[in-house]
Amino acid sequence: MNVTAGERIAASIVSFLALAIAVAYVMDRIGLTIAPFVVLAVAVTVAVATFNALRPIGPGERGEEFAFAAIVAAVVAYLQWLARPALLPIGGGPDLTHHLMLADYIERHWRLVHDPALGAVLGEMADYTPGLHLLAALAGAWTRTDGLHTIYPIVVLTVALKAGFIFGIAMRVLPRGVPRLPFAIAAVVMLFAPREYFLRSFSEHSFLAQVVAELFAVAMWWALVVWDEEPSIAATVMFAIAGVGAFFTWPVWIGPPLLVLVVMVASRAGLPVRDRFAAIVMGGGPIAIVAAVHAVGRMRALGIAGTTGFVVWPSVEMFGGWFLVLGSAGVVVAATDRRTRSIVWLVAAVALQAAALFVVATRSGADRPYLALKMAYLAIYPLAVAASLSLGRVGWTGWTEGRIAGQAGPSRLPSRLSRLSRLFHLLPWAIVAVVAILVLRPLIKEPRPKRVVSQPMYLAGRWARANVPPACVDYLVRDDDSAYWLHLAVLGNARQTARTRDEATFDPKQALIRWIQPEGLPFAITDDFDALPKDIRTSVDVVQRFGPAGVIKRRGSSTCTEDNRRAR
C-alpha cells in the first residue's frame, strides 16, 4: 500500500481515533470502567503500527506534500477562526445539547448508558452510537479539560483531515497526463460550494456525530481507491478500521462504502476468487461484528430510519448550479475509465441508500424522510472529486496544446507562440482561481455562526450544579438554545419532565417576565448581568459572578417545591 507522507499521517490519525473509540467501547462492554490513559496507550500503539505499515512512495508531483499539509492547516485555521476566541462549539439547536449530555454522562461515570431508565434523562441519546462522545470525554481526560472544550477541536480535526483525503483521492483518480495538483486542490475548494452540507452541518445545525463520521466514510473510500491501484492487505485493514470508526460514530454512513467494496472487489479483473473473498471478509467483517455486538438489546434504535426530523430538502440552490453541472459531468466522465469508477459507484450507492431510506420513512408516515435527506451530506464528496475530473478534462486540452507547442523549443517558435505556450501552462491554475472566486465570494459574505455556549455561562452553570438545586434554576439568557443547554447538559436535568417539555422554560422573554413578577424560582443563571432590565438587577442578589455571567438569587419569597427537585 503506497501512500504519500500526508496520507500516511492522516491514515495514522484515523486509526488512532477509530481505535480509541473501539477500545473504550470494548472496555465498557466487558464490564470494565473506561480508563482514558489505557485507551490512549493502545490507540497510540495502533497508530504507530499503521504509520509503519504504510509504505511511502517516492516524490510525487511537485508540491503535492506541501499542498496536502497546506490544505489541512488552512481548514483548521479557518474553522478555529470561526470559533475564536473560546474555541467552543459554534452551532446551535437541540442536537448540540444532546451530544454534550452524553459526553457529560461518560465523563461522570466512565461507562456507557446501560440502564433503560436513563432514557428519561438522556432521551434517544441513551441508545446513540457513542463514538464522538467517547472521543470528547477521552480527549477531555487526556488534556485535563472536559468534553465541552474538546468536542469542537475534534470536529475541526476531522473536517480538515477529510479535506486532505479528498485531495489525495483526486490526485489518484485524475489522469496522469493532466497537471493533477491544481485540479486536486480545486476538488477541496469546491467542497465549500455546498456550504449547507459541508459547513452548516456543524456550524449551524450541530450534526456533530454525523460530521465526524464523514471523515471515517471518506477514509474508507480513500482506502478503496488505494486498493484499486494495488490490492493489498494493508488497504483492506485500513478500510475496516475506518469502517469501525464510522459505525461507532454514525452508522448511517457505512452502507455506501461497503457496497462500493463489494462492487470493486467483484469487478476487479485478474483477482483470484480466494483473494476476492478475503478482501471482502477482511474489509467488511470487523464492521459486521461490531454492528452485531452493538445491536444486541438496541434493535429499537433501528426505528430512527422511519422517523421524521429537521433537515433541509435538497435543491439546486443548496448545492450550487455550477457545482452540480461539473459534478454530474464528472460522474459521466468517470464511468468511462476503470480507475475513476469508484466515483460512479459511490454516487450510485449513496442514491440507492437514500431511496431505500425514503421508502422506509414514507411507509412509516414520516412527513420528512430524515435519514434519506441526510444522504445529501455524503454525496458532496464524490461530486467534488467528479467536478475536479471535469475541470481536468477541460484543462487537458489547453495543457496538451501548450506542451506540444513547447516541444518545438523556444528558439524554433515565434515569440508570440512561445508566450502562448507559457500561458497554456498557467491555464489549470487560472481555472482553479475562477473556482476559488466562485466559492469564496459567497463564503466571505456568510455571517459568523451564532454562538449559544460560552465559558462564563458554563462556569456559572457548573457552580450552580454543585451549590444549588439544579431543578430550581431559571435562565435569563438571550437565546433559548443557551437556556436548553444550561438546563440539560450543564445542570444535568432530565429531558422527560414537564418543565423540560414546556417551551416557556427556555423562552427569553417569558423568563424576564417571570423574574419581574414575584413567587418564581429562587435562582437563575444570566449570560450578561449588566444587560438585564433595571427592575431585575435591583431586586436580586448576585450569588456568584463569572465575568459577564453569574448566578443570581431572588429576594423575598420563591417557589422551589419538592416536585421540582424530584423532576430533576
NORGIFEN-V840947 format. One record per residue. N is the residue number from 1. SS is DSSP state (H for helix, E for strand, - for the rest). PSI is psi as a letter, one per 30 degrees, with the letter a starting at -180 (NA if undefined). Layout:
n = {N:N}
ss = {SS:SS}
psi = {PSI:PSI}
This chain:
n = {1:2:3:4:5:6:7:8:9:10:11:12:13:14:15:16:17:18:19:20:21:22:23:24:25:26:27:28:29:30:31:32:33:34:35:36:37:38:39:40:41:42:43:44:45:46:47:48:49:50:51:52:53:54:55:56:57:58:59:60:61:62:63:64:65:66:67:68:69:70:71:72:73:74:75:76:77:78:79:80:81:82:83:84:85:86:87:88:89:90:91:92:93:94:95:96:97:98:99:100:101:102:103:104:105:106:107:108:109:110:111:112:113:114:115:116:117:118:119:120:121:122:123:124:125:126:127:128:129:130:131:132:133:134:135:136:137:138:139:140:141:142:143:144:145:146:147:148:149:150:151:152:153:154:155:156:157:158:159:160:161:162:163:164:165:166:167:168:169:170:171:172:173:174:175:176:177:178:179:180:181:182:183:184:185:186:187:188:189:190:191:192:193:194:195:196:197:198:199:200:201:202:203:204:205:206:207:208:209:210:211:212:213:214:215:216:217:218:219:220:221:222:223:224:225:226:227:228:229:230:231:232:233:234:235:236:237:238:239:240:241:242:243:244:245:246:247:248:249:250:251:252:253:254:255:256:257:258:259:260:261:262:263:264:265:266:267:268:269:270:271:272:273:274:275:276:277:278:279:280:281:282:283:284:285:286:287:288:289:290:291:292:293:294:295:296:297:298:299:300:301:302:303:304:305:306:307:308:309:310:311:312:313:314:315:316:317:318:319:320:321:322:323:324:325:326:327:328:329:330:331:332:333:334:335:336:337:338:339:340:341:342:343:344:345:346:347:348:349:350:351:352:353:354:355:356:357:358:359:360:361:362:363:364:365:366:367:368:369:370:371:372:373:374:375:376:377:378:379:380:381:382:383:384:385:386:387:388:389:390:391:392:393:394:395:396:397:398:399:400:401:402:403:404:405:406:407:408:409:410:411:412:413:414:415:416:417:418:419:420:421:422:423:424:425:426:427:428:429:430:431:432:433:434:435:436:437:438:439:440:441:442:443:444:445:446:447:448:449:450:451:452:453:454:455:456:457:458:459:460:461:462:463:464:465:466:467:468:469:470:471:472:473:474:475:476:477:478:479:480:481:482:483:484:485:486:487:488:489:490:491:492:493:494:495:496:497:498:499:500:501:502:503:504:505:506:507:508:509:510:511:512:513:514:515:516:517:518:519:520:521:522:523:524:525:526:527:528:529:530:531:532:533:534:535:536:537:538:539:540:541:542:543:544:545:546:547:548:549:550:551:552:553:554:555:556:557:558:559:560:561:562:563:564:565:566:567:568}
ss = {-:E:E:-:H:H:H:H:H:H:H:H:H:H:H:H:H:H:H:H:H:H:H:H:H:H:H:H:H:-:-:-:-:-:-:H:H:H:H:H:H:H:H:H:H:H:H:H:H:H:H:H:H:-:E:E:-:-:-:-:-:-:-:H:H:H:H:H:H:H:H:H:H:H:H:H:H:H:H:H:H:H:H:-:-:-:-:-:-:-:-:-:-:H:H:H:H:H:H:H:H:H:H:H:H:H:H:H:H:-:-:-:-:-:-:H:H:H:H:H:H:H:H:H:H:H:H:-:-:-:H:H:H:H:H:H:H:H:H:H:H:H:H:-:-:-:H:H:H:H:H:H:H:H:H:H:H:H:H:H:H:H:H:H:H:H:H:H:H:H:H:H:H:-:-:-:-:-:-:H:H:H:H:H:H:H:H:H:H:H:-:-:-:-:H:H:H:H:-:H:H:H:H:-:-:-:-:H:H:H:H:H:H:H:H:H:H:H:H:H:H:H:H:H:H:H:H:H:H:-:-:-:H:H:H:H:H:H:H:H:H:H:H:H:H:H:H:H:H:H:H:H:H:H:H:H:H:H:H:H:H:H:H:H:H:H:H:-:-:-:-:-:H:H:H:H:H:H:H:H:H:H:H:H:H:H:H:H:H:H:H:H:H:H:H:-:-:-:H:H:H:H:H:H:H:H:-:E:-:-:-:-:-:-:-:H:H:H:H:-:H:H:H:H:H:H:H:H:H:H:H:H:H:H:-:-:-:H:H:H:H:H:H:H:H:H:H:H:H:H:H:H:H:H:H:H:H:H:H:H:H:H:H:-:-:-:-:-:E:H:H:H:H:H:H:H:H:H:H:H:H:H:H:H:H:H:H:H:H:H:H:H:H:H:H:H:H:H:H:H:H:H:H:H:H:H:H:-:-:H:H:H:-:-:H:H:H:H:H:H:H:H:H:H:H:H:H:H:H:H:H:H:H:H:H:H:H:H:H:H:H:H:H:H:H:-:-:-:-:-:-:-:-:-:H:H:H:H:H:H:H:H:H:H:H:H:H:-:-:H:H:H:E:E:E:E:-:-:-:H:H:H:H:H:H:H:H:H:H:H:-:-:-:-:-:-:-:H:H:H:H:-:H:H:H:-:-:H:H:H:H:H:H:H:H:H:-:-:-:-:-:-:E:E:E:E:-:-:H:H:H:-:-:H:H:H:H:-:-:E:E:E:E:E:E:E:-:-:E:E:E:E:E:E:-:-:-:-:-:-:-:H:H:H:H:H:H:-}
psi = {j:k:l:l:e:e:e:e:e:e:e:e:e:e:e:e:e:e:e:e:e:e:e:e:e:e:e:e:e:g:g:l:k:k:j:e:f:e:e:e:e:e:e:e:e:e:e:e:e:e:e:f:f:k:k:k:l:a:k:a:k:k:f:e:e:e:e:e:e:e:e:e:e:e:e:e:e:e:e:e:e:e:g:l:f:f:h:l:k:f:a:a:l:f:e:e:e:e:e:f:e:e:e:e:e:e:e:f:f:h:l:l:k:f:j:f:f:f:e:f:e:f:b:f:f:f:g:k:k:g:e:e:e:e:e:e:e:e:e:e:e:e:g:h:b:l:e:e:f:f:e:e:e:e:e:e:e:e:e:e:e:e:e:e:e:e:e:e:e:e:e:e:f:k:k:e:f:k:j:e:e:e:f:e:e:e:e:e:e:f:f:f:e:i:e:e:f:e:e:f:e:f:f:e:f:h:i:e:e:e:e:e:f:e:e:e:e:e:e:e:e:e:e:e:e:e:e:e:e:j:k:l:e:e:e:e:e:e:e:e:e:e:e:e:e:e:e:f:e:j:f:f:f:f:e:e:e:e:e:e:e:e:e:e:e:e:f:k:k:g:k:l:e:e:e:e:e:e:e:e:e:e:e:f:e:e:e:e:e:e:e:e:e:f:f:j:g:g:f:f:f:f:f:f:f:g:l:l:l:k:k:k:k:k:l:e:e:e:e:k:e:e:e:e:e:e:e:e:e:e:e:e:e:f:f:f:k:e:f:g:f:f:e:e:e:e:e:e:e:e:e:e:e:e:e:e:e:e:e:e:e:e:f:f:g:k:f:j:j:e:e:e:f:f:f:f:e:f:f:f:e:e:e:e:e:e:e:e:e:e:e:e:e:e:f:e:e:e:e:e:e:e:e:e:e:f:f:f:k:e:f:f:k:l:e:e:e:e:e:e:e:e:e:e:f:f:e:e:e:e:e:e:e:e:e:e:e:e:e:e:e:f:e:e:f:k:l:k:k:k:k:f:l:l:e:e:e:e:e:e:e:e:e:e:e:f:f:l:j:e:f:g:k:l:j:i:l:f:k:f:e:e:e:e:e:e:e:e:e:e:f:g:l:l:e:i:l:e:e:e:f:j:f:f:e:g:j:e:e:e:e:e:e:e:f:e:l:l:h:a:k:f:l:l:k:k:f:j:e:f:f:l:k:e:e:e:e:f:g:l:k:j:e:k:k:i:b:f:l:l:k:l:k:k:k:a:l:l:j:i:l:e:e:e:e:e:f:NA}
